[in-house]
Amino acid sequence: MTFLIDGTLRAPTDPREFFNDTWIGFRYVDKLTVKGGGYLDGQGISAWKYNDCSKNPHCKPLPTTLRFDFITNSRIYNIRSLNSKNSHINIFACSNMSISHIRLIAPADSPNTDGIRIGTSDNIHISRAVISTGDDCISMVSGSRNINITEVTCGPGHGISIGSLGRSSKEEHVKGITVRNCTFIGSDNGVRIKTWAPSNYNLASNISFQDIAMKNVDNPIVIDQQYCPFSGCLVGESGVQIEDVTFKNIWGISSTKVAVNLQCSGARPCKNVKLININLAYKKHGGLATASCSHVLGSSYGKQIPGGCL
């Protein structure tokens, strides 16, 4: 099955005109191709004012532009999405899918406009993408396995993130994540792992961030196991175990003084974390960035700027 997007498709401006949380969706298809050269205009500018998810954990999400559920052996390429009301692309329970040559654009202050959100999916390949949006450029949540991300330019946005994890007791493990040959420009974060605290047990393992360029990025390298974007957060330690994580060949400019910030769980310290050839300068005050680590078991090799973390 081939779905061709040509010209410009504009979503209804009023979220109440949608029957569910998706504008364009595909379910239970094998060997699907979605391609084009046209634009999907979510017209989110008219709807973002109704989004209160930053304050309300029980909010009703606005519609996602493009959603794939239970899709196998498929390809999505040459797609452009503008001003999505919510996530541009959502991938759930999919396997053997490639996504390439896409452009996802929304303002930096647009709420919850993740570029690509992946969950409960295996063997997903993302390459040659430009993502400028108001939330994570790519987020990988519960059940993401064997995800390969290459040649992605991210910014503005919240970076490429694993998580958030641990909010639900029914989450699946996340493992086999590779992010390589990517560039971050003016994003709030670079590469990040985030978990809720307190939280139930889960596992995030076999993760590699390699050959990454940072250009004026607020927080280039982050592990945050006290993640909570709401007020009135609970006190406690994360139950998510993070292990076998490599940050290798990451260089560039940090907009904040703490360029490497690894804050792991006191109950389940991060294991086998490796920092290899890190070269990050602070853009102010002589360019001397710092590193901060807590509850991290690991090692460092090669150049370490900033140093003193592992």
C-alpha positions, -999 to +999 in steps of 0.1 A: +000+000+000+013+035-010+000+067+005+011+098-015+011+132+000+012+160-026+004+197-023-005+211+011-030+193+034-044+215+062-059+201+093-091+216+108-082+244+131-107+235+159-096+204+179-132+196+186-136+186+149-114+155+155-131+122+164-099+111+183-064+121+190-051+117+155-054+136+122-040+110+098-035+075+110-026+040+098-032+007+116-024-029+110-007-025+076+022-046+063+045-031+036+032+004+038+049+033+020+041+069+029+059+094+007+054+127-009+070+161-011+039+179+000+031+195+033+010+184+063+000+216+080-014+209+114-025+245+119-015+242+155-012+279+161-050+281+166-050+251+190-019+254+212-037+278+236-060+249+246-030+228+257-026+228+295-005+196+297+024+214+313+003+222+343-023+193+342-011+157+343-046+146+334-049+168+303-066+158+271-039+157+244-044+176+211-044+156+179-011+141+165-005+148+128+006+114+116+002+082+136+013+046+129+000+017+150+009-020+144+027-012+111+053-037+098+080-037+071+073-002+060+089+030+048+081+067+054+101+093+035+101+128+020+074+141+044+071+176+057+050+185+087+043+220+099+028+233+132+015+200+145-011+204+172+007+177+192+034+153+181+043+154+144+047+116+141+038+089+166+049+053+163+033+026+184+037-012+183+055-011+149+085-031+136+109-029+108+102+006+097+125+032+081+119+070+082+141+092+062+143+126+044+117+143+066+113+178+079+093+185+110+088+222+119+071+240+147+080+271+169+103+266+199+074+276+223+048+252+208+037+228+235+041+190+233+051+191+196+075+161+197+090+155+163+089+117+164+076+097+194+083+060+196+069+034+220+065-004+221+083-007+188+113-027+174+138-021+147+130+015+137+155+034+116+155+072+114+179+091+091+184+124+073+158+143+092+156+180+101+135+186+132+128+220+147+100+219+173+088+228+208+094+195+226+117+165+221+130+162+185+128+124+190+116+106+221+118+069+228+095+057+256+084+024+271+092-007+249+115+010+224+140-016+212+167-015+185+162+021+175+188+035+151+190+073+146+215+089+122+221+122+105+194+141+123+196+179+129+177+189+160+169+224+171+152+242+185+136+215+206+143+195+238+169+172+222+168+135+215+155+118+246+150+083+260+120+087+282+105+098+302+104+064+319+090+051+351+057+070+353+036+038+349+040+005+366+033-013+334+061+000+313+084-022+291+122-022+290+140+001+266+172-013+250+194-012+219+193+026+212+219+041+189+221+078+181+249+087+157+262+115+134+236+140+147+238+178+151+221+199+178+216+236+172+202+259+199+182+231+216+173+230+253+191+196+256+213+175+235+212+137+242+192+129+273+178+100+294+150+110+318+131+090+344+105+099+369+110+097+407+097+080+427+090+052+402+087+015+398+114-008+384+122-006+347+154-010+327+171+012+301+202-005+286+226-008+257+225+028+247+250+046+225+253+083+217+282+088+192+297+114+169+275+143+180+280+180+173+266+206+198+261+242+187+250+265+215+230+237+233+218+244+268+225+209+283+245+188+259+247+155+279+221+147+304+209+118+326+180+131+348+165+105+372+145+131+391+124+142+361+091+159+368+078+188+347+049+196+370+046+215+403+041+195+435+063+166+425+067+137+448+099+130+468+118+098+463+142+079+441+137+065+406+134+027+403+146+027+367+179+010+362+201+027+336+231+006+324+255+001+296+254+037+282+282+052+261+287+089+252+315+090+226+330+117+203+307+145+215+320+180+209+309+217+205+296+246+226+274+245+256+251+274+265+252+264+301+282+260+323+274+224+333+279+206+300+278+171+313+251+164+339+246+128+350+222+127+379+213+090+386+191+073+411+204+068+446+184+036+449+196+022+415+229+039+405+237+040+368+260+012+358+287+009+332+285+045+319+313+054+296+325+089+285+349+087+256+364+117+238+342+145+251+351+181+241+325+207+252+333+243+259+312+269+277+304+298+255+309+324+283+336+332+308+366+318+291+349+287+278+354+265+308+325+241+311+320+218+341+306+183+347+284+171+375+278+134+383+259+117+411+253+079+417+271+070+385+294+039+381+315+040+350+347+051+334+362+077+310+387+075+282+404+099+258+399+136+260+376+148+288+366+184+285+351+191+310+367+165+332+363+152+367+331+133+364+340+097+361 
